[in-house]
Amino acid sequence: MELAQLDNLGPKSQAWLNEIGVFTLGDLEEIGPVEAYRQIKARGHNASLNLVYGIQGAIIGAPWNHLPLDMRERLRREVKELNKRSRNEQS
């Protein structure tokens, strides 16, 4: 399934994902939401945690704001740790 067919991803998110080589739902599932976020941020885009939620929602076929609370918390922690490591590497 092409990214344009997924409800959770707007045109800007789709363009960012295309930049990192993600064009289909299969590509999205393979890379995962946190790694996609990492690569998008590395390209200088102002991505947020909502992008991670949108990607995860697209993968499981649910609206991003209907993700189970435990899933949202796990993703939030992973992104927080990723950002912390990134700041430490830049120091």
C-alpha positions as a printed Julia matrix, in Angstrom:
91×3 Matrix{Float64}:
  0.0    0.0    0.0
  1.32   3.44  -0.94
  1.83   6.14   1.7
 -0.77   8.37   0.03
 -3.41   5.74   0.87
 -2.68   5.94   4.61
 -4.93   8.24   6.64
 -2.41   9.19   9.33
  0.25  10.74   7.12
 -0.15  14.16   5.57
  1.71  15.4    2.49
  4.64  16.84   4.46
  5.15  13.61   6.41
  4.92  11.62   3.18
  7.54  13.84   1.54
  9.88  13.44   4.52
  9.4    9.66   4.46
 10.07   9.58   0.72
 13.35  11.43   1.35
 14.53   8.56   3.55
 13.44   5.89   1.06
 10.04   5.01   2.53
  7.32   4.76  -0.12
  4.96   2.0    1.03
  3.37   0.61   4.16
  5.83  -2.29   3.95
  8.76   0.15   3.97
  7.21   1.9    6.95
  6.78  -1.35   8.87
 10.35  -2.33   8.11
 11.94   0.9    9.35
  9.57   1.53  12.27
  8.38   4.86  13.65
 11.33   5.8   15.87
 14.01   5.05  13.28
 12.04   6.95  10.64
 11.81   9.89  13.06
 15.57   9.69  13.71
 16.4    9.77  10.01
 13.97  12.6    9.31
 15.38  14.67  12.18
 18.92  13.95  10.91
 17.92  15.63   7.65
 17.08  18.79   9.6
 13.3   18.55   9.51
 11.29  19.81  12.48
  9.57  16.49  13.18
  7.74  15.92  16.46
  6.49  13.05  18.54
  3.18  13.34  16.67
  4.97  12.08  13.55
  6.01   8.97  15.48
  2.43   8.44  16.62
  1.15   8.99  13.07
  3.58   6.46  11.66
  2.7    3.88  14.32
 -0.99   4.5   13.7
 -0.48   3.99   9.97
  1.34   0.73  10.65
 -1.42  -0.7   12.84
 -4.3    0.93  10.92
 -5.57   3.13  13.73
 -5.89   6.9   14.13
 -2.76   8.23  15.82
 -4.77   9.62  18.72
 -6.36   6.21  19.34
 -3.1    4.39  19.96
 -3.17   2.46  23.22
 -1.75   4.52  26.08
  1.02   2.0   26.79
  2.11   2.12  23.13
  2.16   5.92  23.15
  4.19   5.94  26.36
  6.69   3.4   24.98
  7.16   5.46  21.82
  7.51   8.66  23.85
 10.23   7.05  25.99
 12.07   5.73  22.92
 12.03   9.17  21.27
 13.12  10.86  24.49
 16.06   8.44  24.8
 16.96   8.9   21.13
 16.97  12.69  21.52
 19.04  12.43  24.7
 21.64  10.23  22.96
 21.72  12.63  20.04
 22.38  15.61  22.32
 25.12  13.68  24.13
 26.79  12.76  20.83
 26.78  16.42  19.77
 28.52  17.5   22.99
